[in-house]
């Protein structure tokens, strides 16, 4: 049994992870954190607000963290101090905060993924391959939609899609466009558009459009609940436990050969 700690256990993803860990046959809940400590007893969970203190008594092997970029940086540091592996599904990382996680990953293995769904990671890989095969004759756009409560935009998954598409097409960050308004002129040939929709209770939708002359290809992933994020996170937790220190992502977990 892999002794597992869940951070933010009273949140939407935390609750999903709690149920899935309890249903699994090879992961054991060793503790949890939340700001709503009074709710832990009703959930039948031991833990507290501070991850460091929980880890000091939990004998955990892995922490699964879907909190916030800021909190995840601090949690990674606490895990590194205690030699506990991590799976981070938080989004909204800046280059600086990602670098802080990478620094912690010099001491422990960390899977950092903007989306832990197995399906969406297959789509990310397919998106890059389609871009390479189609080449310069197609205009590429990314559209994402999420619930009204999501704080970061574009989503981490949309940014990951844009990153792999740009790499596949030999383009850079300067070629990414996140908004269009007014007299913007003709679309630059190298441009990759990344557009955002927010509303309702949409769990997550991502579509990559490949606009050609006389045809259009659409590659879409739609999440209808949060279970697939949780199941992917549990798969990552099993994979990362016992690994050598380093910063990994879901491509590593799924055994994808690096192509970009």
PLY file of the C-alpha trace (Angstrom):
ply
format ascii 1.0
element vertex 260
property float x
property float y
property float z
element edge 259
property int vertex1
property int vertex2
end_header
0.00 0.00 0.00
1.26 3.45 -0.95
0.76 5.86 1.94
-0.80 8.98 0.43
-1.53 12.50 1.68
-4.10 14.70 -0.05
-3.82 18.48 0.24
-6.93 20.65 0.11
-9.10 17.63 0.90
-12.28 19.70 1.36
-12.05 21.24 -2.12
-13.71 19.95 -5.29
-10.70 17.94 -6.43
-9.71 17.08 -2.87
-13.06 15.41 -2.28
-12.78 13.47 -5.53
-9.28 12.30 -4.62
-10.41 11.29 -1.14
-13.10 9.03 -2.56
-10.85 7.53 -5.23
-8.00 6.80 -2.82
-10.43 5.08 -0.48
-11.77 3.00 -3.39
-8.30 2.01 -4.63
-6.70 -1.30 -3.70
-3.10 -0.10 -3.56
-3.22 3.42 -2.07
-3.81 4.11 1.62
-4.89 7.49 2.97
-2.20 8.56 5.43
-3.43 12.09 6.08
-4.82 15.28 4.59
-4.66 19.04 4.82
-7.34 21.70 4.66
-7.99 25.19 5.96
-11.36 23.86 7.19
-9.82 21.68 9.90
-13.15 21.30 11.71
-14.44 19.23 8.77
-11.73 16.56 9.00
-13.47 14.62 11.76
-16.73 14.37 9.79
-14.74 13.10 6.80
-13.00 10.52 8.96
-9.60 11.91 8.03
-6.59 12.72 10.21
-4.56 15.80 9.39
-4.45 19.55 9.81
-3.80 22.84 8.08
0.00 22.63 7.79
1.40 20.00 5.41
4.76 19.86 7.16
3.19 18.86 10.46
0.99 16.27 8.74
4.02 14.74 7.00
5.94 14.58 10.26
3.45 12.01 11.56
1.89 10.44 8.45
4.86 8.38 7.20
3.67 9.35 3.73
5.29 8.16 0.51
3.51 10.59 -1.84
1.50 13.81 -1.66
-1.21 14.60 -4.24
-1.67 18.36 -4.50
-4.48 20.17 -6.37
-4.49 23.46 -4.46
-2.97 26.57 -6.08
0.35 27.41 -7.67
1.39 29.47 -4.65
0.44 26.75 -2.16
2.00 24.01 -4.30
5.37 25.79 -4.27
5.36 25.78 -0.47
4.13 22.18 -0.36
6.90 21.07 -2.71
9.45 22.67 -0.44
8.00 20.86 2.60
8.00 17.55 0.74
11.61 18.07 -0.38
12.68 18.64 3.22
11.14 15.28 4.19
11.91 13.20 1.11
8.27 12.68 0.06
7.32 12.36 -3.63
4.67 14.66 -5.13
2.01 14.82 -7.80
1.00 18.43 -8.52
-2.14 19.15 -10.54
-2.41 22.84 -9.67
-2.38 25.40 -12.48
-1.49 29.08 -12.83
2.28 28.69 -12.42
4.53 31.54 -13.51
8.01 30.86 -14.83
9.34 31.79 -11.39
7.01 29.54 -9.41
7.63 26.65 -11.78
11.37 27.17 -11.22
10.81 26.93 -7.46
9.07 23.57 -7.91
11.94 22.45 -10.15
14.38 23.37 -7.37
12.48 21.12 -4.94
12.50 18.38 -7.58
16.27 18.18 -7.27
15.65 16.40 -3.95
12.45 14.44 -4.66
10.51 13.11 -7.68
7.71 15.49 -8.70
5.07 14.99 -11.39
3.90 18.49 -12.40
0.98 18.38 -14.81
-1.59 21.04 -15.75
-4.03 18.21 -16.46
-3.73 14.67 -15.11
-6.47 13.16 -17.30
-5.03 10.30 -19.34
-7.35 11.18 -22.21
-6.35 14.82 -22.44
-2.66 13.91 -22.36
-3.22 11.58 -25.30
-4.90 14.52 -27.07
-1.91 16.77 -26.29
0.42 14.23 -27.89
-1.87 13.82 -30.91
-2.16 17.59 -31.31
1.60 17.94 -31.72
1.78 15.04 -34.15
-1.06 16.45 -36.28
0.67 19.83 -36.41
3.92 18.23 -37.58
2.18 16.19 -40.29
-0.05 19.01 -41.55
2.78 21.54 -41.59
2.66 25.20 -42.54
-0.46 25.01 -44.72
-2.83 25.10 -41.73
-3.71 27.86 -39.26
-3.75 26.50 -35.70
-6.02 27.76 -32.91
-6.75 26.54 -29.36
-10.11 27.13 -27.66
-10.80 26.22 -24.02
-13.92 26.45 -21.83
-14.25 26.07 -18.06
-16.68 26.81 -15.22
-17.23 30.36 -14.03
-15.21 29.81 -10.84
-11.89 29.02 -12.54
-9.35 31.67 -11.60
-6.59 31.34 -14.20
-6.89 31.93 -17.95
-6.03 30.46 -20.32
-6.17 27.07 -18.61
-2.95 25.24 -17.88
-4.00 22.60 -20.40
-4.53 25.21 -23.13
-1.09 26.66 -22.39
0.42 23.16 -22.59
-1.32 22.60 -25.94
0.02 25.91 -27.22
3.52 24.99 -26.02
3.61 21.61 -27.78
2.02 23.03 -30.94
4.58 25.84 -31.09
7.41 23.34 -30.57
6.04 21.03 -33.27
5.81 23.92 -35.74
9.13 25.53 -34.83
7.53 28.63 -33.34
8.04 30.56 -30.12
6.17 32.38 -27.37
6.00 35.53 -29.50
3.77 33.66 -31.95
1.05 33.00 -29.34
-1.95 35.35 -29.31
-4.31 35.36 -26.32
-6.81 38.05 -27.37
-8.06 39.81 -30.48
-9.95 43.09 -30.60
-10.41 45.94 -33.06
-8.66 46.46 -36.38
-6.04 43.75 -36.00
-5.28 43.19 -39.69
-4.78 39.88 -41.43
-3.84 36.85 -39.35
-0.03 36.40 -39.29
0.99 33.07 -40.82
2.98 32.00 -37.74
0.29 32.91 -35.21
-1.24 30.37 -32.80
-4.39 31.71 -31.16
-5.36 30.67 -27.63
-8.89 31.72 -26.66
-10.83 31.37 -23.40
-14.50 30.82 -22.50
-15.88 30.87 -18.94
-19.37 29.97 -17.73
-21.70 27.62 -15.91
-20.35 24.38 -14.50
-18.18 23.29 -17.43
-15.56 20.89 -16.03
-13.21 21.42 -18.95
-13.24 21.45 -22.75
-10.29 21.90 -25.11
-10.34 21.99 -28.91
-7.45 22.45 -31.32
-8.50 23.71 -34.74
-6.41 23.17 -37.86
-7.82 25.50 -40.53
-6.73 24.61 -44.06
-7.84 25.66 -47.52
-11.11 23.83 -48.15
-11.06 21.76 -44.95
-10.90 21.99 -41.18
-9.74 19.43 -38.60
-10.90 19.63 -34.98
-9.33 17.69 -32.12
-11.46 17.90 -28.96
-11.41 16.63 -25.39
-14.42 17.18 -23.10
-14.36 16.36 -19.40
-17.80 15.64 -17.93
-16.67 15.09 -14.33
-13.51 15.29 -12.22
-12.97 11.56 -11.81
-10.65 11.29 -14.80
-8.36 13.97 -13.30
-8.32 12.03 -10.04
-7.73 8.65 -11.66
-4.83 10.10 -13.65
-3.39 11.63 -10.48
-3.56 8.26 -8.74
-1.81 6.68 -11.71
0.89 9.35 -11.43
1.19 8.73 -7.67
1.80 5.03 -8.25
4.38 5.83 -10.94
6.31 8.55 -9.09
6.66 6.69 -5.76
10.22 5.41 -5.49
11.50 7.28 -8.57
14.74 9.20 -8.67
14.50 12.94 -7.97
13.47 15.02 -10.95
10.68 17.06 -12.52
8.36 14.83 -14.54
5.04 15.24 -16.34
2.21 13.00 -17.50
4.08 12.11 -20.69
6.63 10.39 -18.45
3.89 8.68 -16.44
2.25 7.36 -19.61
5.52 6.26 -21.15
5.38 8.57 -24.16
8.66 8.91 -26.00
9.83 12.50 -26.06
9.21 14.01 -29.48
9.43 17.73 -28.74
0 1
1 2
2 3
3 4
4 5
5 6
6 7
7 8
8 9
9 10
10 11
11 12
12 13
13 14
14 15
15 16
16 17
17 18
18 19
19 20
20 21
21 22
22 23
23 24
24 25
25 26
26 27
27 28
28 29
29 30
30 31
31 32
32 33
33 34
34 35
35 36
36 37
37 38
38 39
39 40
40 41
41 42
42 43
43 44
44 45
45 46
46 47
47 48
48 49
49 50
50 51
51 52
52 53
53 54
54 55
55 56
56 57
57 58
58 59
59 60
60 61
61 62
62 63
63 64
64 65
65 66
66 67
67 68
68 69
69 70
70 71
71 72
72 73
73 74
74 75
75 76
76 77
77 78
78 79
79 80
80 81
81 82
82 83
83 84
84 85
85 86
86 87
87 88
88 89
89 90
90 91
91 92
92 93
93 94
94 95
95 96
96 97
97 98
98 99
99 100
100 101
101 102
102 103
103 104
104 105
105 106
106 107
107 108
108 109
109 110
110 111
111 112
112 113
113 114
114 115
115 116
116 117
117 118
118 119
119 120
120 121
121 122
122 123
123 124
124 125
125 126
126 127
127 128
128 129
129 130
130 131
131 132
132 133
133 134
134 135
135 136
136 137
137 138
138 139
139 140
140 141
141 142
142 143
143 144
144 145
145 146
146 147
147 148
148 149
149 150
150 151
151 152
152 153
153 154
154 155
155 156
156 157
157 158
158 159
159 160
160 161
161 162
162 163
163 164
164 165
165 166
166 167
167 168
168 169
169 170
170 171
171 172
172 173
173 174
174 175
175 176
176 177
177 178
178 179
179 180
180 181
181 182
182 183
183 184
184 185
185 186
186 187
187 188
188 189
189 190
190 191
191 192
192 193
193 194
194 195
195 196
196 197
197 198
198 199
199 200
200 201
201 202
202 203
203 204
204 205
205 206
206 207
207 208
208 209
209 210
210 211
211 212
212 213
213 214
214 215
215 216
216 217
217 218
218 219
219 220
220 221
221 222
222 223
223 224
224 225
225 226
226 227
227 228
228 229
229 230
230 231
231 232
232 233
233 234
234 235
235 236
236 237
237 238
238 239
239 240
240 241
241 242
242 243
243 244
244 245
245 246
246 247
247 248
248 249
249 250
250 251
251 252
252 253
253 254
254 255
255 256
256 257
257 258
258 259
